[in-house]
Amino acid sequence: MATPTPHCRPAPSLAPPSAAAAPVSATADQAQVDPGGTVTFTETAAGPATVQVYCAQPLQVVVTDGTGLSVYSGYSPPAPASACGEVDLAAGAAETYQVTWPVESSIPGGTYTAALILGDAPELTLTLAVGALPGEC
Protein backbone atom coordinates (compact mmCIF):
# COMPACT_ATOMS: atom_id res chain seq x y z
CA MET A 1 0.00 0.00 0.00
CA ALA A 2 1.38 3.41 -0.98
CA THR A 3 2.05 6.07 1.64
CA PRO A 4 -0.44 8.94 1.28
CA THR A 5 0.96 12.21 -0.03
CA PRO A 6 1.08 14.80 2.74
CA HIS A 7 -1.20 17.82 2.24
CA CYS A 8 1.36 20.17 3.64
CA ARG A 9 5.07 20.43 4.15
CA PRO A 10 7.10 21.80 7.07
CA ALA A 11 7.86 25.49 6.85
CA PRO A 12 11.25 26.18 5.29
CA SER A 13 13.84 28.09 7.26
CA LEU A 14 13.89 31.46 5.52
CA ALA A 15 16.84 33.81 5.76
CA PRO A 16 15.96 37.29 7.03
CA PRO A 17 15.44 39.64 4.08
CA SER A 18 18.03 42.27 3.24
CA ALA A 19 18.61 44.97 0.63
CA ALA A 20 21.31 47.50 -0.14
CA ALA A 21 21.91 50.54 -2.33
CA ALA A 22 24.97 52.62 -1.44
CA PRO A 23 25.31 54.15 1.06
CA VAL A 24 22.50 52.29 2.90
CA SER A 25 21.61 48.71 3.72
CA ALA A 26 18.54 47.26 5.41
CA THR A 27 17.46 44.05 7.10
CA ALA A 28 14.46 42.63 8.92
CA ASP A 29 15.07 40.45 11.96
CA GLN A 30 12.95 37.65 10.46
CA ALA A 31 11.52 36.60 7.10
CA GLN A 32 8.27 35.18 8.43
CA VAL A 33 6.14 36.36 11.34
CA ASP A 34 2.86 35.20 12.82
CA PRO A 35 -0.04 37.63 13.18
CA GLY A 36 0.34 39.31 16.57
CA GLY A 37 4.15 39.13 16.39
CA THR A 38 6.68 41.86 15.68
CA VAL A 39 9.30 42.51 13.03
CA THR A 40 12.19 44.91 13.56
CA PHE A 41 13.57 46.69 10.50
CA THR A 42 17.10 48.09 10.66
CA GLU A 43 18.65 50.50 8.18
CA THR A 44 22.32 51.47 8.31
CA ALA A 45 24.01 54.34 6.48
CA ALA A 46 27.72 53.65 6.06
CA GLY A 47 30.60 55.90 5.07
CA PRO A 48 32.22 57.31 3.25
CA ALA A 49 28.99 59.16 2.45
CA THR A 50 26.85 62.16 3.24
CA VAL A 51 23.16 61.56 3.91
CA GLN A 52 20.43 64.08 4.74
CA VAL A 53 18.38 62.54 7.60
CA TYR A 54 15.28 64.00 9.26
CA CYS A 55 15.77 64.55 13.00
CA ALA A 56 12.22 64.04 14.31
CA GLN A 57 11.45 60.79 12.47
CA PRO A 58 14.59 59.63 10.63
CA LEU A 59 13.47 56.24 9.30
CA GLN A 60 10.00 55.63 7.90
CA VAL A 61 8.68 52.13 7.19
CA VAL A 62 5.56 51.60 5.05
CA VAL A 63 4.26 48.02 4.81
CA THR A 64 1.89 47.05 1.99
CA ASP A 65 0.03 43.85 1.23
CA GLY A 66 0.01 41.96 -2.08
CA THR A 67 -2.59 44.35 -3.53
CA GLY A 68 -0.56 47.46 -2.66
CA LEU A 69 -2.79 48.43 0.28
CA SER A 70 -0.84 50.11 3.10
CA VAL A 71 -1.25 48.11 6.31
CA TYR A 72 1.33 49.88 8.50
CA SER A 73 3.34 53.09 8.58
CA GLY A 74 5.80 53.79 11.37
CA TYR A 75 8.82 55.89 12.23
CA SER A 76 11.96 55.48 14.26
CA PRO A 77 12.32 57.62 17.38
CA PRO A 78 13.97 61.04 17.06
CA ALA A 79 17.67 60.83 16.26
CA PRO A 80 20.44 62.45 18.30
CA ALA A 81 21.99 65.54 16.74
CA SER A 82 25.00 63.52 15.54
CA ALA A 83 22.72 61.16 13.54
CA CYS A 84 20.46 63.67 11.78
CA GLY A 85 20.56 66.70 9.55
CA GLU A 86 23.46 66.45 7.14
CA VAL A 87 25.21 63.30 8.36
CA ASP A 88 28.76 63.15 7.04
CA LEU A 89 30.10 59.63 7.53
CA ALA A 90 33.83 58.97 7.21
CA ALA A 91 35.06 55.66 5.83
CA GLY A 92 34.21 52.92 8.33
CA ALA A 93 31.65 55.07 10.19
CA ALA A 94 27.95 54.19 10.29
CA GLU A 95 24.63 55.27 11.77
CA THR A 96 21.81 52.80 12.42
CA TYR A 97 18.06 53.42 12.66
CA GLN A 98 15.27 50.97 13.61
CA VAL A 99 11.49 50.65 13.38
CA THR A 100 9.46 47.80 14.88
CA TRP A 101 6.24 46.69 13.16
CA PRO A 102 3.69 45.31 15.63
CA VAL A 103 1.81 42.97 13.28
CA GLU A 104 -1.91 43.07 14.05
CA SER A 105 -3.33 39.74 15.17
CA SER A 106 -6.16 40.06 12.61
CA ILE A 107 -3.91 40.67 9.59
CA PRO A 108 -4.42 38.06 6.85
CA GLY A 109 -1.55 35.74 6.03
CA GLY A 110 0.41 36.40 2.87
CA THR A 111 3.38 38.23 1.41
CA TYR A 112 4.03 41.82 2.47
CA THR A 113 6.50 44.43 1.24
CA ALA A 114 8.19 46.97 3.51
CA ALA A 115 9.55 50.19 2.01
CA LEU A 116 12.27 51.78 4.15
CA ILE A 117 12.81 55.51 3.63
CA LEU A 118 15.77 57.26 5.28
CA GLY A 119 16.02 60.93 4.30
CA ASP A 120 17.55 61.38 0.85
CA ALA A 121 19.11 57.89 0.74
CA PRO A 122 17.75 55.41 -1.84
CA GLU A 123 14.49 53.75 -0.78
CA LEU A 124 14.94 50.07 0.05
CA THR A 125 12.31 47.32 -0.02
CA LEU A 126 12.12 44.05 1.89
CA THR A 127 9.63 41.22 1.39
CA LEU A 128 8.40 39.03 4.21
CA ALA A 129 5.62 36.55 4.96
CA VAL A 130 2.92 36.86 7.57
CA GLY A 131 1.51 33.54 8.76
CA ALA A 132 2.14 30.22 7.06
CA LEU A 133 2.92 30.15 3.36
CA PRO A 134 0.50 28.20 1.13
CA GLY A 135 1.01 24.47 1.53
CA GLU A 136 2.88 24.72 4.84
CA CYS A 137 1.81 22.89 7.98
C-alpha positions as CSV (number, residue, x, y, z in Angstrom):
1,M,0.0,0.0,0.0
2,A,1.4,3.4,-1.0
3,T,2.0,6.1,1.6
4,P,-0.4,8.9,1.3
5,T,1.0,12.2,0.0
6,P,1.1,14.8,2.7
7,H,-1.2,17.8,2.2
8,C,1.4,20.2,3.6
9,R,5.1,20.4,4.1
10,P,7.1,21.8,7.1
11,A,7.9,25.5,6.9
12,P,11.3,26.2,5.3
13,S,13.8,28.1,7.3
14,L,13.9,31.5,5.5
15,A,16.8,33.8,5.8
16,P,16.0,37.3,7.0
17,P,15.4,39.6,4.1
18,S,18.0,42.3,3.2
19,A,18.6,45.0,0.6
20,A,21.3,47.5,-0.1
21,A,21.9,50.5,-2.3
22,A,25.0,52.6,-1.4
23,P,25.3,54.1,1.1
24,V,22.5,52.3,2.9
25,S,21.6,48.7,3.7
26,A,18.5,47.3,5.4
27,T,17.5,44.0,7.1
28,A,14.5,42.6,8.9
29,D,15.1,40.4,12.0
30,Q,12.9,37.7,10.5
31,A,11.5,36.6,7.1
32,Q,8.3,35.2,8.4
33,V,6.1,36.4,11.3
34,D,2.9,35.2,12.8
35,P,0.0,37.6,13.2
36,G,0.3,39.3,16.6
37,G,4.1,39.1,16.4
38,T,6.7,41.9,15.7
39,V,9.3,42.5,13.0
40,T,12.2,44.9,13.6
41,F,13.6,46.7,10.5
42,T,17.1,48.1,10.7
43,E,18.7,50.5,8.2
44,T,22.3,51.5,8.3
45,A,24.0,54.3,6.5
46,A,27.7,53.6,6.1
47,G,30.6,55.9,5.1
48,P,32.2,57.3,3.3
49,A,29.0,59.2,2.5
50,T,26.8,62.2,3.2
51,V,23.2,61.6,3.9
52,Q,20.4,64.1,4.7
53,V,18.4,62.5,7.6
54,Y,15.3,64.0,9.3
55,C,15.8,64.6,13.0
56,A,12.2,64.0,14.3
57,Q,11.5,60.8,12.5
58,P,14.6,59.6,10.6
59,L,13.5,56.2,9.3
60,Q,10.0,55.6,7.9
61,V,8.7,52.1,7.2
62,V,5.6,51.6,5.0
63,V,4.3,48.0,4.8
64,T,1.9,47.0,2.0
65,D,0.0,43.8,1.2
66,G,0.0,42.0,-2.1
67,T,-2.6,44.3,-3.5
68,G,-0.6,47.5,-2.7
69,L,-2.8,48.4,0.3
70,S,-0.8,50.1,3.1
71,V,-1.3,48.1,6.3
72,Y,1.3,49.9,8.5
73,S,3.3,53.1,8.6
74,G,5.8,53.8,11.4
75,Y,8.8,55.9,12.2
76,S,12.0,55.5,14.3
77,P,12.3,57.6,17.4
78,P,14.0,61.0,17.1
79,A,17.7,60.8,16.3
80,P,20.4,62.4,18.3
81,A,22.0,65.5,16.7
82,S,25.0,63.5,15.5
83,A,22.7,61.2,13.5
84,C,20.5,63.7,11.8
85,G,20.6,66.7,9.5
86,E,23.5,66.5,7.1
87,V,25.2,63.3,8.4
88,D,28.8,63.2,7.0
89,L,30.1,59.6,7.5
90,A,33.8,59.0,7.2
91,A,35.1,55.7,5.8
92,G,34.2,52.9,8.3
93,A,31.7,55.1,10.2
94,A,28.0,54.2,10.3
95,E,24.6,55.3,11.8
96,T,21.8,52.8,12.4
97,Y,18.1,53.4,12.7
98,Q,15.3,51.0,13.6
99,V,11.5,50.6,13.4
100,T,9.5,47.8,14.9
101,W,6.2,46.7,13.2
102,P,3.7,45.3,15.6
103,V,1.8,43.0,13.3
104,E,-1.9,43.1,14.0
105,S,-3.3,39.7,15.2
106,S,-6.2,40.1,12.6
107,I,-3.9,40.7,9.6
108,P,-4.4,38.1,6.9
109,G,-1.5,35.7,6.0
110,G,0.4,36.4,2.9
111,T,3.4,38.2,1.4
112,Y,4.0,41.8,2.5
113,T,6.5,44.4,1.2
114,A,8.2,47.0,3.5
115,A,9.5,50.2,2.0
116,L,12.3,51.8,4.1
117,I,12.8,55.5,3.6
118,L,15.8,57.3,5.3
119,G,16.0,60.9,4.3
120,D,17.6,61.4,0.9
121,A,19.1,57.9,0.7
122,P,17.8,55.4,-1.8
123,E,14.5,53.8,-0.8
124,L,14.9,50.1,0.0
125,T,12.3,47.3,0.0
126,L,12.1,44.1,1.9
127,T,9.6,41.2,1.4
128,L,8.4,39.0,4.2
129,A,5.6,36.5,5.0
130,V,2.9,36.9,7.6
131,G,1.5,33.5,8.8
132,A,2.1,30.2,7.1
133,L,2.9,30.1,3.4
134,P,0.5,28.2,1.1
135,G,1.0,24.5,1.5
136,E,2.9,24.7,4.8
137,C,1.8,22.9,8.0
